[in-house]
Amino acid sequence: MSAGSDAGTPGFETLAVHAGQDPDPVTGAVVPPVSVSTTFAQSGVGRHAGYDYSRSGNPTRTALETCIASLEGALGASAFASGLAAEDAVLHLLRPGDHLIVPNDAYGGTYRLVDQVWGRLGITNTPVDLGDLDALAAAWRPETRMVWAETPTNPRLGIVDIAALAECVHDRGARLVVDNTFATPWLQQPLALGADVVVHSSTKYLGGHSDVVGGIVASNDEAVLQAVGHVQNSVGAVPGPWDCYLTLRGVKTLALRMERQCATAATVAAALGAHPGVEAVLWPGLPDHPGHDVATRQMRGFGGMVSFVVAGGEEIALKVAAGTRLWTLAESLGAVESLIEHPHRMTHASVAGSPLEVPGGLLRLSVGLETPADLVADLLGALERAGS
Ligand SMILES: *Cc1c(COP(=O)(O)O)cnc(C)c1O
């Protein structure tokens, strides 16, 4: 973790504000310009200042890619039009006949992409509980080339030991990809823990304001960066300059937002844990959470996502989800406004009937930046009104 600048290397917050964002050499602008030009003048045939066409490269996109690479401790990064476009570029590292191991509670859209899109193209997959290295070994095949991990997982907020998993995956000659969307590089740096590739939906915490969809791939592996860059240019699922600007603007306050969201999540988790209508609270900061020790080791904080199971099952859960006034009933996460959702019917509807199906009594919260006491009062009020 680059917690400070003891060794002379800039700290996280410094990099978030400055990496890739030097003042414009021509005008002195302290904010990287939004470069809307699709093409760039050449001084001679094939002679240019690094940019020729905006799909292949754009200065605002470069600023974003440079900044995120530095925050992840990566050699490089590529930005995409969405998190799933970023994931798709990583999956292009596989060839027909290859086998992929995915978490058994992966983000629903990730599983749909892996299973329904890449499955048709000859990539097989096995969903596995990645907290169980014996289960991983049992699912392994000679053609397994990649293991996909999320931690904390969605929506159950399970914790995967990235260092232990990386060792296991590398011993068997495959690559480990970590979806770092829920943790962000401020809480956890998967590459430093041994992962080969990091992917993000920057739609969530990196952007942080529910106003831009995007994705990122970062890596220290030259071959991966080259292959992903080739897909970025060849397929063309690139973010526009305004999207890059908005994401970069969000990243500047990432550390501050995460710090506050982690603290408020602790308050919310404690309040839910004390409520008789709540059967279980799933938050890695709780000492009785099965991933608490690993989370303490590999994360700087426990994150702003909290899930809980209501005692009354799906009927009550649906009433709670529809009954809050401050928590907005909506998909997505990681922004300044607090959200509540029902994974079984909403974000994870696409995995109903698969091994990734989630229980009907589960609710997922994305803790925002509102006054903590207001958030707790609203949640307890909704539980009350739902009759639990
Ligand atoms: C939202 C999300 C994605 C997909 O990203 P999009 O930007 O919606 O395409 C992938 N992984 C996780 C963990 C997510 O939360």
The ligand as an ORCA input file, in Angstrom:
! r2SCAN-3c Opt
* xyz 0 1
  C     -20.986     -2.690    -12.333
  C     -19.979     -3.764    -12.237
  C     -19.410     -4.317    -13.382
  C     -19.861     -3.918    -14.787
  O     -19.495     -2.609    -15.089
  P     -20.352     -1.657    -16.086
  O     -19.629     -0.351    -15.961
  O     -21.755     -1.617    -15.592
  O     -20.249     -2.261    -17.445
  C     -18.449     -5.285    -13.223
  N     -18.063     -5.709    -12.005
  C     -18.587     -5.208    -10.880
  C     -18.136     -5.716     -9.566
  C     -19.564     -4.222    -10.950
  O     -20.106     -3.743     -9.833
*
